[in-house]
Amino acid sequence: MLPYTEQHWKAFFHRFGRGEFIDQFNISSRIERNKNIQAIYAELRNITSQYTTKEMMDVCREMDIPVAAMYSIHTIQTHPMYKAPGCSRR
């Protein structure tokens, strides 16, 4: 998941009842948001760790926050593109 705009961050923190972070991290200012990015990501980890991957992906899609599944070398065979006809499997 990649919330990166002011709107993404505001929607994310409001959705999870953490609206106080919007002012605390000065989300409205890109420069200040970037200065606080480590703390913002720490809070993102705290929130997302309470949910399943599917739950978070569904919520992100509802809020139009970019999100994609990550595949490992062990699970890539389940990816639809890997299963598609003509996919090289060398």
N, C-alpha and C positions, 0 to 999 in steps of 0.2 A: 504494500500500500504506500501511496505517495501523496499525502496531503501537502501541497506546496503553496497554494494561494491563500490570501487572507480569508476568503470565503470558505475554502476547504477546512482550514484550522478552526474557524469559528463554528462551522457546522459540526465538526468532529467533537469539539469540547462541549458544545451545547447538547449534542445527542447523548453524551455520556454523563451529563449533569456536572460538568466541571467548567462551567462558564467563567469562574474566577481566574482561570489561566489566561483568558483573553486579555485581561488588563495586566495581570501579573507579568506576562511575557511580552506585553505590548505587541500583540499579534497584528494590529492595524498598520504597524510600520515594518516594511520589509527589512530595513537595516537593523532595527532592534530585534526583529524575529530571528534574523541570521545570527546576531550576537548571542541570543539565548537558545540557539538550536539544540545544544547538548541537553539542556534542562527540558526543553520541549520534547525531545525524543525520549528522554527518561520517563516523562509522564505518559507519552504514547505507549511505551513498553508496559508501564504499570497498568494502563487501561486494557490494552489488547491482550495481555496475558490472562485475563479473566474470561476470555471467550475462545471459542473454537475458530479455526481458520475459516471455515464456511460461514460462521456467523459474522465475522469481520468482513469477509468479502461481500456478503449480502448487504451489510450496512454501508460499506464504501460505495457500492454500486448505487444504492438508494440516494446517496449524497453526491454522486458524480465525482467521487475521489478516485483517481487512477489506482487500480489494483489488479494484480495478476498472480496466478498460482506459480509457485517455484517448484521445479522438478529437480530431483537428484539423479545421479547416474543410475540409481536403482529403480527409480519410478518413471523415468522418461518414456518408457515403453507404453505407459498409460496415456500419454499426451495424444490428443486427436490428430495433430499433424504427423506424429510418428506413425500412427495407424493408417494414415491416408495412402491411397494407391499412389505408387510412384515415388514414395519416400525412400531415399537411399539409406540403407542400414548396414553400411560397410563397417 
